[in-house]
Amino acid sequence: MSSSSKSISNNDKTSVLEDEEEFSLVVSIGRELLENKTEFQTDDWVWTLELDDGGIVFFCYLLIEYRHQTLNKNI
């Protein structure tokens, strides 16, 4: 394997950084939403306080899909 195939290109580094920034932003917004929005302050939502960063991201994307009706309870 050549050294060029082992190294990461600048485009790949930029892509990774953008992905990390997007992940961090979704986690930040998701945590703020869960902690501050009245809708999520009931006992039904207490389990969301135990989500790790990956769980927050997953929850946020599922919530978006549910609200846009691309995902529903009947599936």
PELINBEL-V443346 format. One record per pair of residues at least 4 apart in sequence whose ideal C-beta (glycine too) atoms are under 6 Angstrom apart, sorted by sequence separation. I is the first residue (numbers start at 1). J is the second residue. D is the distance in whole Angstrom. If there is no record, write none. Layout:
{{I/J/D} {I/J/D}}
This chain:
{{1/5/5} {8/12/5} {26/30/6} {31/35/6} {32/36/6} {33/37/5} {51/55/3} {8/13/6} {40/45/4} {51/56/5} {65/70/5} {66/71/5} {34/40/5} {65/71/4} {34/48/5} {31/56/6} {27/53/5} {30/56/4} {27/56/5} {30/60/4} {26/57/5} {26/60/6}}
